[in-house]
Amino acid sequence: MNEKIAVVTDSTTYLPDEVKEQLRINVVPLSVIIDGKSYREGEELSATDFYRKVKEAENFPTSSQPAPGEFIHLFENLKEQGFDTVISIHLSSGISGTF
């Protein structure tokens, strides 16, 4: 029996797009907050835009882990696509709220 396995991580991995596409890695973005405005990392805010905005920002940026519902939605979607197993890889709880 061949198992269909999905890999999930969050945007703290900073994987190149080619790697994410080639290995079909699902990435849930963190939120980056700059001067009170929230951006989905890697989707609404590129690295270039991030550094430009940080340079112009009045306050140091902060980040927020994805809502648990985002992972639930993705996991349910993967199940509907026929995946049997999900391997979800994240930073440790000591350095991230996504664990």
C-alpha positions in Angstrom: 0.0 0.0 0.0 1.4 3.4 -1.0 0.7 6.1 1.6 0.1 9.6 0.4 2.1 11.9 2.7 1.9 15.7 2.9 4.5 18.0 4.5 3.4 21.1 6.3 5.5 23.9 7.9 5.2 27.6 8.6 6.9 30.6 7.0 9.7 30.6 9.6 11.5 28.0 7.5 12.2 30.6 4.8 12.3 27.9 2.1 13.1 29.0 -1.4 10.0 28.8 -3.7 11.7 26.2 -5.9 12.1 23.9 -2.9 8.5 24.4 -1.8 7.2 23.7 -5.3 9.5 20.8 -6.1 8.9 19.0 -2.8 5.2 20.1 -2.6 5.7 21.6 0.9 2.6 23.3 2.3 3.5 26.6 4.1 1.2 28.4 6.5 2.3 32.0 6.8 3.0 33.9 10.1 1.7 37.4 10.4 4.2 40.2 10.5 3.0 43.4 12.1 4.6 46.7 11.0 3.3 50.0 12.5 0.0 48.3 13.4 -0.6 46.8 9.9 -0.6 43.0 9.6 0.9 41.2 6.6 0.9 37.4 5.8 4.6 36.6 5.5 5.5 35.4 2.0 2.1 36.1 0.6 1.4 39.8 1.3 4.9 40.8 2.2 8.1 39.7 0.3 11.5 39.8 2.0 12.4 42.9 -0.1 9.2 44.7 1.0 9.8 43.6 4.6 13.2 45.2 4.8 12.0 48.4 3.1 9.1 48.7 5.5 11.3 48.0 8.5 13.7 50.8 7.4 10.7 53.2 7.2 8.8 52.0 10.2 8.3 54.0 13.4 8.2 50.9 15.6 10.1 47.6 15.5 8.0 44.9 13.7 6.5 42.0 15.6 5.2 38.6 14.4 2.3 36.4 15.4 1.9 32.7 14.8 -0.9 31.5 12.5 -4.3 30.8 14.1 -4.9 27.1 14.9 -7.8 27.3 12.5 -5.5 27.9 9.6 -3.8 24.6 10.3 -7.1 22.8 10.8 -8.4 24.1 7.4 -5.2 23.0 5.7 -5.2 19.6 7.3 -8.9 19.1 6.3 -8.1 20.2 2.8 -5.2 17.7 2.6 -7.5 14.9 3.8 -10.0 15.8 1.1 -7.1 15.6 -1.5 -6.5 12.0 -0.3 -3.5 12.4 1.9 -3.2 9.7 4.5 -0.5 11.3 6.7 0.7 14.8 7.4 4.2 15.6 8.7 4.1 19.0 10.3 7.5 20.5 11.1 7.9 23.7 13.2 10.3 25.5 15.6 10.3 24.4 19.2 7.9 25.9 21.8 10.9 27.7 23.4 11.3 30.0 20.5 8.0 30.0 18.7 4.3 30.1 19.4 3.7 27.6 16.5 4.6 24.2 18.0 
